[in-house]
Amino acid sequence: MHELAGKKKIRYASLSGERVLVKAIPALAFIFQSAKTHYVLNSLQLQGAKPLSTDTSL
């Protein structure tokens, strides 16, 4: 009986974990997209006449 309760708890934890992932994926995608956009804009500025910043580390 005790083992069954443990299994139920693990199952519930994995379900809630999946739910968190489902909610986190769009946020991660958005962060990645904005980071990519930021990187592209920086690259364009570096190729342009005057770069915005001298910091090249990303």
N, C-alpha and C positions, 0 to 999 in steps of 0.2 A: 504493500500500500504506500509506503514511504517513497519507494522508487518511482511509482506512478506520478506522485505529486511533483517529484523532481523533474520528470520528463515533461510534465505539463508546463512547468515554470520555464524550462529551456525553450519549449515550443513557443510560448508566449513572448519570450525575450527575442527570439529570432523574428517573430512576426512584427513586433514593435520596431526592431532593427531595420527590417525591410521598409516599414512605413517611413522611418527617418530617412533612409536612403532615397526613397521616392521623392520626399520633400526636398532633400539636399541636392539631388541631381540638377534640377533646373537652376538652382542658385549657383552651383559650381559651373554649369554651362555658361551662365551669364557672366560670372567672374572671368572665366577663360576668354569669353568673347570680348569683354571690355579690355582685358589685358592685351589681347591680340590687336585690337584697334589702337590701343595706346602705343604698342610697339611699332605698328605700321606708321602711325603719325610721327613718332620719334624718328623713324628711318627716313621718312620723307623730309623732315626738317633738317636732318643731318646732311641729306643730299642737296638741300636748298642752299641759298646764299648764307643765311645766318642761323646756325643751330641754336635752339632754345637754351640748352644747357650743355656744359662740357663734360658732364658725367656720362660715361659710356657704359658703365656697369649696369646690367639689368637683372 
